[in-house]
């Protein structure tokens, strides 16, 4: 009898873990992009600070571009009006 109970509990636990991220995904979104130099071929720019601002100009999140100029900003609220500010020293 105990073996049967364990078999029933495991699928329920795995189903909960698999579905948990899906519920959170409805509340937040991720912004990904790339900062490139305008030339042929385009080259990514490393070390650019990408700042996400709300409609009042308040800073919400920041990211830094990698070697290829790519950035990811996770955890933004869905349907939020934003602007993006990019700066680089030098």
N, C-alpha and C positions, 0 to 999 in steps of 0.2 A: 504494500500500500504506500509506503514512503517513497519508493522509486517512482510510482505513478505521480505523486504530488510534485516531486522535483521536476519531472518532465513537463508538467503543466506550468510551473512557476517560471522556468527558464525562458520559454518563448514569450511569456507576458513581459518579463523584464527586458528582453532584447527588443521587443516591439516598442516599449516605452522609450528606451534609449534612442532607437532609430527615428522615432517621431518627434522627439523633443526639439531638435534643431529646426524642424519644419515649422513649428509654431512660432519660434522666435524670428524666423526669416520673414514672416509677414509684418513684423514691426520695424525691422531695420534693413538697410541696404548697404552695399559696398560700392565705392567709386574707384575705378581703376583707370589709369591713363598713362600717357607717355609724353615727355617733354623732349622735343627734338630741335636741333639746329637746322635752319633752312638752307640746305645745300644738296647737291646731288652726288652720292646718295645721302639721305638724311642720317644724322648721327645723334644718338641719345645724349642728353646732357646730365651728367652726374652731379649730385649735391644741390639740387634745387629744392628749396623749401616750398611745399605745396600746402597752402592754408585754406581751409574751408570756413567761410563766413556765412552767418545767417543774414536775413534781409536787413537787419539793423547794423550790420558790419561787425558783430561780435564773433570772435574766433571760436569755432566749435571743435575742430580737429586739425592736426598737422601731420604731414608725412614728408619724407625725404626721398628724392629719386635715387635709384641704384645706378650701377655702372652703365646700364643700357637706357637710362632716363625714365624707367618705369616707376610708378608709385601706386600704392593701394591705401585707401582710407576706408576702414570698416566701422560699422556701428552707427551709421547715420540714420536718423529717423526717415521713414518713407514720406513722400509727398512734401518734403521740406524745400522751400525756396532758398537757394544758396548762390553764392558767388565764389569764385576760386581766385586766389591771389598767389602768384608765383614769384619768388625772389631768390637771387643767388649773389653771394658775396664775390667781389672780384670782377 
